[in-house]
Amino acid sequence: MIWSDHNLGGWGWFGMTASMVVIWALVITMVVWLTRTLSDRDHPRRVAPPPHRQTPEQLLAERFARGEINEDEYLRRLAVLRRPPPPKGADPHAHGHPST
C-alpha cells in the first residue's frame, strides 16, 4: 500500500482553494437572491407614475393663453367640451336641433 502523506502538491492546493471560493460565492449569491426575493414580496417595486396628461379644457386654455385662438372661439369650444354626451344610439351630429 502506498501512503502519500496527504501531499497534494501545488495543483492540488490550487484546486481545493478554487473550489472553496466557487462554493462560497454560490452560497453568498443564493443568500442575497433569497433575501431580495422575499423582501420584494413585502415591498412591491415602485413603478413610476404615468406621465401627467392634460385635460382637453387645459389644452384649450393653453391655446387661448398663447393667443392661438380668440375669446369667442375659446368660449365656443369650451361650451362644446362641457356639453353632456348624447344618449346612446343618438346621432352625435344632431346637436339637439330639429332637422328641417
C-alpha positions in Angstrom: 0.0 0.0 0.0 1.3 3.4 -1.0 1.0 6.1 1.6 1.0 9.6 0.1 1.0 11.5 3.4 -1.7 13.8 2.0 0.8 15.7 -0.1 -1.3 17.3 -2.8 1.4 19.4 -4.4 0.8 22.8 -5.9 -2.1 22.0 -8.3 -4.0 20.1 -5.5 -4.0 23.1 -3.3 -5.0 25.4 -6.1 -7.9 23.1 -6.9 -9.1 23.0 -3.3 -8.8 26.8 -2.9 -10.6 27.5 -6.2 -13.4 25.1 -5.4 -13.9 26.6 -1.9 -14.1 30.1 -3.5 -16.7 28.9 -6.0 -18.7 27.2 -3.3 -18.7 30.3 -1.0 -19.6 32.6 -4.0 -22.6 30.3 -4.8 -23.7 30.3 -1.1 -23.4 34.1 -0.8 -25.2 34.6 -4.2 -28.1 32.3 -3.1 -28.4 34.1 0.3 -28.6 37.5 -1.5 -31.0 36.3 -4.1 -33.3 34.7 -1.5 -33.2 37.8 0.7 -34.1 40.1 -2.2 -36.9 37.8 -3.4 -38.5 37.5 0.0 -38.2 41.3 0.7 -39.8 42.1 -2.7 -42.9 40.3 -1.7 -43.4 42.7 1.3 -42.5 45.8 -0.7 -43.5 45.7 -4.3 -41.2 47.5 -6.7 -42.0 51.1 -7.2 -43.4 51.9 -10.6 -43.0 55.4 -12.0 -46.3 57.2 -12.1 -47.8 57.7 -15.6 -47.0 61.0 -17.2 -49.4 63.7 -16.4 -51.9 64.1 -19.2 -53.7 67.4 -19.6 -57.4 67.5 -19.9 -59.0 68.9 -23.1 -60.0 72.0 -21.2 -56.4 72.6 -20.0 -55.1 72.3 -23.6 -57.8 74.7 -24.8 -56.9 77.2 -22.1 -53.2 77.0 -23.0 -54.1 77.7 -26.7 -56.1 80.7 -25.6 -53.3 81.9 -23.4 -50.8 81.6 -26.2 -53.1 83.6 -28.5 -53.7 80.8 -30.9 -57.5 81.2 -30.6 -59.6 84.3 -29.7 -62.0 84.6 -26.8 -65.1 83.8 -28.9 -63.5 80.6 -30.2 -62.3 79.7 -26.7 -65.8 80.1 -25.2 -67.5 78.2 -28.1 -65.1 75.3 -27.8 -65.3 75.2 -24.0 -69.1 75.0 -24.3 -68.7 72.1 -26.6 -66.4 70.3 -24.3 -68.7 70.8 -21.3 -71.8 69.7 -23.1 -73.1 66.4 -21.8 -72.6 63.5 -24.1 -75.6 62.4 -26.3 -77.5 59.4 -25.2 -76.5 56.0 -26.7 -77.9 55.5 -30.1 -78.5 59.2 -30.8 -76.9 60.9 -33.8 -73.8 62.7 -32.4 -74.0 65.3 -35.2 -77.6 66.3 -34.5 -76.7 68.6 -31.5 -80.3 68.6 -30.4 -81.5 70.8 -33.3 -84.6 69.7 -35.2 -83.9 68.9 -38.8 -85.7 70.9 -41.4 
